[in-house]
């Protein structure tokens, strides 16, 4: 985030789906700023730059919106996100999280990256239950039906004060 003219700057090898996900995420966060204890005018006089260097990884559909929304909330609250949690899901402007595809592949990729918890859309509950035990091993899989419930599971509440000497 930097001083600017209320622009959302998106860079990386991004397809149209991820660009739309980022726009939706910013609109959702702006319209629910007070719900997330944010200044409702946070965007006034500022630009937000989102860079997704691996945005050209082929996908079957949208699944990054929830992650982008939580990243924006992290930025604006100055609360870092846990590195051992992964998210997948797209959502509506009202915040309802929509199911995604490729659950097995996402779980396996997250495990390879050292992730301990993955939050999927509620609509994928049956897909999660259907996973073989060896695929679920070592990772906590949970679901969310709306965006609002996710940041508390991902963002670190009290980071303490770090001083430089």
HUQUISUL-V556254 format. One record per backbone hydrogen bond with DSSP energy under -1.0 kcal/mol. CO is the residue of the C=O (numbers start at 1). NH is the residue of the N-H. If there is no record, write none. Layout:
<<CO/NH> <CO/NH>>
//
This chain:
<<2/47> <7/48> <9/50> <11/52> <12/14> <15/19> <16/20> <17/21> <18/22> <19/23> <20/24> <21/25> <22/26> <23/27> <24/28> <25/29> <26/30> <27/31> <28/32> <30/33> <32/36> <33/38> <34/37> <39/42> <41/44> <43/46> <45/4> <46/6> <47/2> <48/9> <50/11> <52/55> <54/57> <63/89> <64/68> <65/69> <66/70> <67/71> <68/72> <69/73> <70/74> <71/75> <72/76> <73/77> <74/78> <74/79> <80/156> <84/116> <84/117> <86/119> <89/66> <90/98> <92/95> <95/147> <96/92> <102/106> <103/107> <104/108> <105/109> <106/110> <107/111> <108/112> <109/113> <110/115> <111/114> <116/140> <117/86> <118/142> <119/88> <120/144> <121/124> <122/125> <124/128> <125/129> <126/130> <128/131> <132/136> <133/137> <136/139> <140/118> <142/120> <144/122> <145/97> <147/150> <150/153> <151/155> <154/82>>
//
